[in-house]
Amino acid sequence: MAIHLGANQYGKAENRVVRIYRDTPRHEIRDLNVSTALRGRFDAAHTTGEQGDVLPTDTQKNTAFAFAKEKGIGAIEEYALTLGERFLVASPAAEGARIEVEEYAWERIEVDGQGHDHSFVRSGGGVRNTIVNVERGQAYVVSGISDLVVLKSTGSEFHGFLKDEYTTLPETDDRILATSLVARWRYEHTDVEWDKAYDRIKALLLEQFAKIHSLALQQTLYGMGSAVLEAHPEVAEIRFSAPNKHHFLVDLSPFGVENPGEVFVAADRPYGLIEATVTRDDASDPGSAWHATPGFC
Ligand SMILES: O=c1[nH]c(=O)c2[nH]c(=O)[nH]c2[nH]1
């Protein structure tokens, strides 16, 4: 029987790297979830068990923690690029490295009207992330946000859809629109002010969600994506995955109570899952930018 090894990669997933900057009594915190993976000429490790080319996942983990101290943590994109480049140096058999970083944001706890020096509360408003793929002579950065839970209590319609004998959904010109948005955008290059770009894109996504009078979640996503591409030439494409978090009007008529769009049941599942990519016509080749990003390949 002829068989061969197919695509493979290996690394340490979900290193919870927490860096405290304590040079002054006013501490700073960076809280990351870092996953690393190397791909390349690692056939022997699988087919014969010979591990001479394998930089252990334990070493990858150690590097992630050591760099948090030695290099510090600036923008997560910068940290991921630095780690990826290091792995290509440390592992001659690696042809590519994939570094995924999620950042959990903390805010200072307010005490007597002031942010406390060393006590923090986890921020809401989504989880920032990046996926960096470095190859020898090439680097790809896809950044984004997940768990951005947004809702509008009106300004959303859904009607005119295709109907068949199984269609029961009533048409509506006024519904709740809610989602827990995942958005990932691919940068054209690495000459980017990462923090500024992230802040602006996030603000723009939220602003557009609020402003767009929605005829469907699909139309809202396309509008949000177009606004990002129009305002950010450094972004080649943006991809969305948006669960439609249905809110159903509760029938209060059995109790003789009217319910003109005021009391809803928030359904957990099932949910519509709306996914879309919005791309610039002249976007560069994505290369391995989306490599091993579930749901975004
Ligand atoms: O915004 C929506 N898009 C759909 O495709 C869809 N399908 C559905 O049942 N409700 C909705 N809402």
The ligand as an ORCA input file, in Angstrom:
! r2SCAN-3c Opt
* xyz 0 1
  O     -30.046     38.402      8.735
  C     -30.516     37.272      8.493
  N     -30.008     36.544      7.469
  C     -30.489     35.304      7.147
  O     -29.985     34.655      6.194
  C     -31.555     34.804      7.913
  N     -32.233     33.634      7.889
  C     -33.143     33.685      8.907
  O     -33.944     32.743      9.190
  N     -33.040     34.850      9.583
  C     -32.052     35.568      8.985
  N     -31.526     36.798      9.259
*
